[in-house]
Amino acid sequence: KQLIPTEKAIAEIARTILSEFAGATLSECSGIYTHNNGEVIVEKSIKIELAWVEWDDVSKAEFDKNCITICKILKKDFNQESVLFCNGTEQTKFI
C-alpha cells in the first residue's frame, strides 16, 4: 500500500537530491517482484538518474559515495526494505 502520494514523494526526493547534487532526472515507473508467498507484486516506483560529468567539482569516487549516501537517506525516509543503486560506465554529456 502506498503511504505517500506520488507527487509528495517526488517533491521529497527532489529536496534530498538537490541538497547534494545540482540536478537529476526522476521518472515514475513500476517495480515488480514475487513475494515470499508467490504473489506477484506490482508497485509504483521512482527511478532517479544522476550523471557524473568530467567538469564536476568532485571525483567520480566522491560522486559515487554521495550517491550511496542519498540512497541510504531515501531508504530510511521512505521505509524501504532496499534501494537499488546501479553504477554504470556510460559516456555522459550535456549537449
Secondary structure, 3 states (H helix, E strand, C coil): CCCCCHHHHHHHHHHHHHCCCCCCEEEEEEEEEECCCCCEEEEEEEEEECCCCCCCCCCHHHHHHHHHHHHHHHHHHCCCCCCCCCCCCCCCCCC
